[in-house]
Amino acid sequence: MVQRVGIDFGTTNSLISVITRAGLAKCFDDTGRPHPSVVRYEGEQVICGKKARDKLEKLGIGVLGNTVRGPKKLLGSEHINVDGRIMTPVEVIADYIKYLGMV
């Protein structure tokens, strides 16, 4: 049974911690690091964290049309254009928070 959930939502990296009766569980990526704050949209598929950042870095560019790096920085914007899809920063962040809750 989950007692408390904490989210450290950072501009560069994020993580989620869960405190249960059995103890504290921190959610890091497979390398023991916080999850990169990167969201990528490929059609209907949402890719987050290290997988999204790795795809971005392989292309050798900073921001790709379907990838949002550091969505926290966009919170003051009303809308953003993500590869032709008009979204709010809150929608992008919601996709990322869902990802954190599943890993």
Backbone as JSON Lines, residues from 0, in Angstrom:
{"i":0,"aa":"M","n":[0.83,-1.18,0.0],"ca":[0.0,0.0,0.0],"c":[0.88,1.25,0.0]}
{"i":1,"aa":"V","n":[0.65,2.16,-0.9],"ca":[1.41,3.41,-1.0],"c":[0.95,4.37,0.08]}
{"i":2,"aa":"Q","n":[1.9,4.92,0.8],"ca":[1.59,5.9,1.83],"c":[1.81,7.34,1.34]}
{"i":3,"aa":"R","n":[2.94,7.57,0.66],"ca":[3.27,8.9,0.16],"c":[4.02,8.78,-1.17]}
{"i":4,"aa":"V","n":[3.78,9.75,-2.05],"ca":[4.48,9.81,-3.32],"c":[5.04,11.22,-3.46]}
{"i":5,"aa":"G","n":[6.32,11.29,-3.85],"ca":[6.95,12.58,-4.07],"c":[7.56,12.62,-5.46]}
{"i":6,"aa":"I","n":[7.4,13.75,-6.14],"ca":[7.95,13.91,-7.48],"c":[8.9,15.1,-7.47]}
{"i":7,"aa":"D","n":[10.12,14.87,-7.92],"ca":[11.08,15.94,-8.13],"c":[11.08,16.19,-9.63]}
{"i":8,"aa":"F","n":[10.31,17.17,-10.06],"ca":[10.17,17.48,-11.48],"c":[11.14,18.59,-11.82]}
{"i":9,"aa":"G","n":[12.26,18.22,-12.43],"ca":[13.29,19.18,-12.76],"c":[13.31,19.55,-14.22]}
{"i":10,"aa":"T","n":[14.02,20.61,-14.51],"ca":[14.17,21.06,-15.89],"c":[15.0,20.07,-16.7]}
{"i":11,"aa":"T","n":[16.04,19.52,-16.09],"ca":[16.94,18.6,-16.78],"c":[16.61,17.14,-16.49]}
{"i":12,"aa":"N","n":[16.38,16.81,-15.22],"ca":[16.08,15.44,-14.8],"c":[14.96,15.43,-13.78]}
{"i":13,"aa":"S","n":[14.29,14.28,-13.65],"ca":[13.21,14.13,-12.69],"c":[13.24,12.73,-12.11]}
{"i":14,"aa":"L","n":[12.59,12.58,-10.96],"ca":[12.43,11.25,-10.39],"c":[11.2,11.24,-9.5]}
{"i":15,"aa":"I","n":[10.78,10.05,-9.15],"ca":[9.63,9.86,-8.28],"c":[10.06,8.95,-7.15]}
{"i":16,"aa":"S","n":[9.61,9.26,-5.93],"ca":[9.9,8.43,-4.78],"c":[8.58,8.01,-4.16]}
{"i":17,"aa":"V","n":[8.53,6.77,-3.72],"ca":[7.32,6.23,-3.12],"c":[7.69,5.68,-1.74]}
{"i":18,"aa":"I","n":[6.95,6.1,-0.73],"ca":[7.15,5.57,0.61],"c":[5.98,4.64,0.91]}
{"i":19,"aa":"T","n":[6.3,3.38,1.17],"ca":[5.28,2.38,1.51],"c":[5.54,1.89,2.93]}
{"i":20,"aa":"R","n":[4.68,1.05,3.41],"ca":[4.89,0.47,4.74],"c":[6.19,-0.33,4.77]}
{"i":21,"aa":"A","n":[6.59,-0.87,3.62],"ca":[7.82,-1.67,3.55],"c":[9.07,-0.79,3.47]}
{"i":22,"aa":"G","n":[8.93,0.48,3.18],"ca":[10.09,1.36,3.09],"c":[10.03,2.29,1.91]}
{"i":23,"aa":"L","n":[11.15,2.95,1.64],"ca":[11.24,3.95,0.58],"c":[11.74,3.31,-0.7]}
{"i":24,"aa":"A","n":[11.08,3.61,-1.8],"ca":[11.53,3.14,-3.11],"c":[11.72,4.35,-4.0]}
{"i":25,"aa":"K","n":[12.94,4.56,-4.51],"ca":[13.21,5.65,-5.43],"c":[13.24,5.1,-6.83]}
{"i":26,"aa":"C","n":[12.72,5.86,-7.75],"ca":[12.66,5.41,-9.13],"c":[13.71,6.13,-9.96]}
{"i":27,"aa":"F","n":[14.8,5.42,-10.26],"ca":[15.84,5.94,-11.12],"c":[15.83,5.15,-12.43]}
{"i":28,"aa":"D","n":[16.59,5.6,-13.43],"ca":[16.66,4.84,-14.67],"c":[17.57,3.63,-14.48]}
{"i":29,"aa":"D","n":[17.77,2.87,-15.52],"ca":[18.53,1.62,-15.41],"c":[20.03,1.84,-15.13]}
{"i":30,"aa":"T","n":[20.48,3.09,-15.18],"ca":[21.88,3.38,-14.84],"c":[22.0,3.98,-13.44]}
{"i":31,"aa":"G","n":[20.9,4.05,-12.71],"ca":[20.93,4.6,-11.36],"c":[20.86,6.11,-11.3]}
{"i":32,"aa":"R","n":[20.47,6.73,-12.4],"ca":[20.38,8.19,-12.46],"c":[18.91,8.61,-12.58]}
{"i":33,"aa":"P","n":[18.61,9.87,-12.23],"ca":[17.24,10.36,-12.45],"c":[16.89,10.31,-13.93]}
{"i":34,"aa":"H","n":[15.62,10.33,-14.22],"ca":[15.14,10.26,-15.6],"c":[15.29,11.63,-16.28]}
{"i":35,"aa":"P","n":[15.87,11.67,-17.49],"ca":[15.94,12.93,-18.22],"c":[14.53,13.49,-18.5]}
{"i":36,"aa":"S","n":[14.38,14.78,-18.34],"ca":[13.09,15.44,-18.58],"c":[12.94,15.72,-20.06]}
{"i":37,"aa":"V","n":[12.69,14.67,-20.82],"ca":[12.55,14.76,-22.27],"c":[11.33,13.94,-22.68]}
{"i":38,"aa":"V","n":[10.48,14.52,-23.52],"ca":[9.29,13.84,-24.03],"c":[9.35,13.89,-25.54]}
{"i":39,"aa":"R","n":[9.1,12.75,-26.18],"ca":[9.13,12.65,-27.64],"c":[7.83,12.01,-28.12]}
{"i":40,"aa":"Y","n":[7.26,12.55,-29.17],"ca":[6.03,12.03,-29.75],"c":[6.33,11.44,-31.12]}
{"i":41,"aa":"E","n":[6.0,10.18,-31.29],"ca":[6.12,9.51,-32.59],"c":[4.75,8.94,-32.92]}
{"i":42,"aa":"G","n":[4.0,9.7,-33.7],"ca":[2.6,9.31,-33.97],"c":[1.83,9.34,-32.66]}
{"i":43,"aa":"E","n":[1.18,8.23,-32.32],"ca":[0.43,8.14,-31.08],"c":[1.31,7.69,-29.91]}
{"i":44,"aa":"Q","n":[2.53,7.29,-30.19],"ca":[3.43,6.79,-29.16],"c":[4.12,7.95,-28.45]}
{"i":45,"aa":"V","n":[4.17,7.87,-27.1],"ca":[4.87,8.86,-26.29],"c":[6.1,8.17,-25.7]}
{"i":46,"aa":"I","n":[7.28,8.74,-25.97],"ca":[8.54,8.18,-25.48],"c":[9.13,9.21,-24.52]}
{"i":47,"aa":"C","n":[9.51,8.75,-23.32],"ca":[10.01,9.68,-22.31],"c":[11.34,9.22,-21.75]}
{"i":48,"aa":"G","n":[11.99,10.15,-21.06],"ca":[13.2,9.83,-20.32],"c":[14.4,9.57,-21.19]}
{"i":49,"aa":"K","n":[15.21,8.59,-20.78],"ca":[16.47,8.28,-21.44],"c":[16.28,7.88,-22.9]}
{"i":50,"aa":"K","n":[15.24,7.09,-23.19],"ca":[15.0,6.67,-24.58],"c":[14.75,7.88,-25.47]}
{"i":51,"aa":"A","n":[14.0,8.86,-24.99],"ca":[13.73,10.06,-25.78],"c":[14.99,10.89,-25.94]}
{"i":52,"aa":"R","n":[15.75,11.04,-24.86],"ca":[17.0,11.81,-24.93],"c":[18.01,11.15,-25.86]}
{"i":53,"aa":"D","n":[18.12,9.82,-25.79],"ca":[19.07,9.11,-26.65],"c":[18.73,9.3,-28.12]}
{"i":54,"aa":"K","n":[17.45,9.27,-28.47],"ca":[17.05,9.49,-29.87],"c":[17.42,10.9,-30.3]}
{"i":55,"aa":"L","n":[17.25,11.86,-29.43],"ca":[17.58,13.25,-29.73],"c":[19.09,13.4,-29.94]}
{"i":56,"aa":"E","n":[19.88,12.8,-29.06],"ca":[21.34,12.93,-29.16],"c":[21.9,12.21,-30.38]}
{"i":57,"aa":"K","n":[21.29,11.1,-30.78],"ca":[21.76,10.37,-31.95],"c":[21.64,11.22,-33.21]}
{"i":58,"aa":"L","n":[20.65,12.11,-33.21],"ca":[20.44,12.97,-34.37],"c":[21.4,14.16,-34.36]}
{"i":59,"aa":"G","n":[22.04,14.38,-33.22],"ca":[23.05,15.43,-33.14],"c":[22.51,16.84,-33.14]}
{"i":60,"aa":"I","n":[21.26,17.04,-32.75],"ca":[20.7,18.38,-32.69],"c":[20.08,18.61,-31.33]}
{"i":61,"aa":"G","n":[19.84,19.85,-30.98],"ca":[19.31,20.17,-29.66],"c":[17.85,19.82,-29.48]}
{"i":62,"aa":"V","n":[16.97,20.39,-30.29],"ca":[15.54,20.13,-30.15],"c":[15.0,19.75,-31.51]}
{"i":63,"aa":"L","n":[14.32,18.64,-31.55],"ca":[13.71,18.15,-32.78],"c":[12.23,18.48,-32.72]}
{"i":64,"aa":"G","n":[11.59,18.64,-33.84],"ca":[10.19,19.05,-33.89],"c":[9.24,18.23,-33.03]}
{"i":65,"aa":"N","n":[9.47,16.92,-32.89],"ca":[8.55,16.1,-32.11],"c":[9.08,15.79,-30.72]}
{"i":66,"aa":"T","n":[10.14,16.47,-30.29],"ca":[10.75,16.21,-29.0],"c":[10.78,17.49,-28.16]}
{"i":67,"aa":"V","n":[10.37,17.36,-26.9],"ca":[10.37,18.49,-25.99],"c":[11.38,18.2,-24.89]}
{"i":68,"aa":"R","n":[12.43,18.97,-24.85],"ca":[13.45,18.83,-23.81],"c":[13.19,19.91,-22.76]}
{"i":69,"aa":"G","n":[13.11,19.52,-21.49],"ca":[12.87,20.46,-20.4],"c":[11.5,21.09,-20.46]}
{"i":70,"aa":"P","n":[10.43,20.28,-20.48],"ca":[9.09,20.86,-20.61],"c":[8.73,21.82,-19.47]}
{"i":71,"aa":"K","n":[9.4,21.72,-18.35],"ca":[9.14,22.62,-17.23],"c":[9.38,24.07,-17.63]}
{"i":72,"aa":"K","n":[10.36,24.31,-18.5],"ca":[10.68,25.67,-18.95],"c":[9.54,26.3,-19.73]}
{"i":73,"aa":"L","n":[8.64,25.49,-20.24],"ca":[7.57,25.99,-21.11],"c":[6.28,26.32,-20.37]}
{"i":74,"aa":"L","n":[6.27,26.15,-19.06],"ca":[5.03,26.33,-18.3],"c":[4.39,27.7,-18.45]}
{"i":75,"aa":"G","n":[5.14,28.73,-18.79],"ca":[4.56,30.05,-18.99],"c":[3.9,30.23,-20.35]}
{"i":76,"aa":"S","n":[4.09,29.26,-21.24],"ca":[3.52,29.36,-22.59],"c":[2.08,28.84,-22.6]}
{"i":77,"aa":"E","n":[1.26,29.48,-23.4],"ca":[-0.12,29.03,-23.52],"c":[-0.2,27.76,-24.35]}
{"i":78,"aa":"H","n":[0.49,27.75,-25.5],"ca":[0.51,26.59,-26.4],"c":[1.9,26.41,-26.97]}
{"i":79,"aa":"I","n":[2.22,25.18,-27.35],"ca":[3.48,24.89,-28.04],"c":[3.17,24.03,-29.25]}
{"i":80,"aa":"N","n":[4.01,24.13,-30.25],"ca":[3.85,23.34,-31.47],"c":[4.84,22.18,-31.41]}
{"i":81,"aa":"V","n":[4.32,20.99,-31.26],"ca":[5.15,19.78,-31.2],"c":[4.92,19.02,-32.5]}
{"i":82,"aa":"D","n":[5.79,19.25,-33.46],"ca":[5.73,18.59,-34.76],"c":[4.36,18.74,-35.42]}
{"i":83,"aa":"G","n":[3.82,19.97,-35.38],"ca":[2.53,20.24,-36.0],"c":[1.33,20.0,-35.1]}
{"i":84,"aa":"R","n":[1.55,19.44,-33.95],"ca":[0.47,19.19,-32.98],"c":[0.49,20.32,-31.95]}
{"i":85,"aa":"I","n":[-0.61,21.08,-31.86],"ca":[-0.68,22.17,-30.89],"c":[-1.08,21.57,-29.54]}
{"i":86,"aa":"M","n":[-0.19,21.77,-28.56],"ca":[-0.4,21.21,-27.22],"c":[-0.15,22.3,-26.19]}
{"i":87,"aa":"T","n":[-0.62,22.06,-24.98],"ca":[-0.25,22.94,-23.87],"c":[0.94,22.29,-23.16]}
{"i":88,"aa":"P","n":[1.77,23.1,-22.51],"ca":[2.86,22.52,-21.73],"c":[2.35,21.53,-20.68]}
{"i":89,"aa":"V","n":[1.19,21.8,-20.13],"ca":[0.62,20.91,-19.11],"c":[0.34,19.52,-19.7]}
{"i":90,"aa":"E","n":[-0.11,19.45,-20.95],"ca":[-0.34,18.15,-21.58],"c":[0.96,17.37,-21.73]}
{"i":91,"aa":"V","n":[2.02,18.06,-22.13],"ca":[3.32,17.4,-22.27],"c":[3.81,16.91,-20.91]}
{"i":92,"aa":"I","n":[3.7,17.76,-19.91],"ca":[4.13,17.38,-18.56],"c":[3.3,16.23,-18.03]}
{"i":93,"aa":"A","n":[2.01,16.22,-18.31],"ca":[1.15,15.11,-17.87],"c":[1.62,13.79,-18.47]}
{"i":94,"aa":"D","n":[1.99,13.8,-19.75],"ca":[2.53,12.59,-20.38],"c":[3.8,12.14,-19.67]}
{"i":95,"aa":"Y","n":[4.64,13.08,-19.3],"ca":[5.89,12.75,-18.62],"c":[5.64,12.2,-17.21]}
{"i":96,"aa":"I","n":[4.73,12.81,-16.49],"ca":[4.42,12.35,-15.13],"c":[3.82,10.95,-15.18]}
{"i":97,"aa":"K","n":[2.99,10.66,-16.18],"ca":[2.46,9.3,-16.35],"c":[3.61,8.31,-16.53]}
{"i":98,"aa":"Y","n":[4.6,8.68,-17.33],"ca":[5.77,7.85,-17.54],"c":[6.5,7.59,-16.22]}
{"i":99,"aa":"L","n":[6.73,8.64,-15.43],"ca":[7.43,8.48,-14.15],"c":[6.68,7.51,-13.24]}
{"i":100,"aa":"G","n":[5.36,7.57,-13.28],"ca":[4.56,6.7,-12.42],"c":[4.58,5.25,-12.84]}
{"i":101,"aa":"M","n":[4.97,4.98,-14.09],"ca":[4.98,3.61,-14.6],"c":[6.34,2.93,-14.5]}
{"i":102,"aa":"V","n":[7.42,3.72,-14.35],"ca":[8.76,3.11,-14.32],"c":[9.15,2.68,-12.92]}
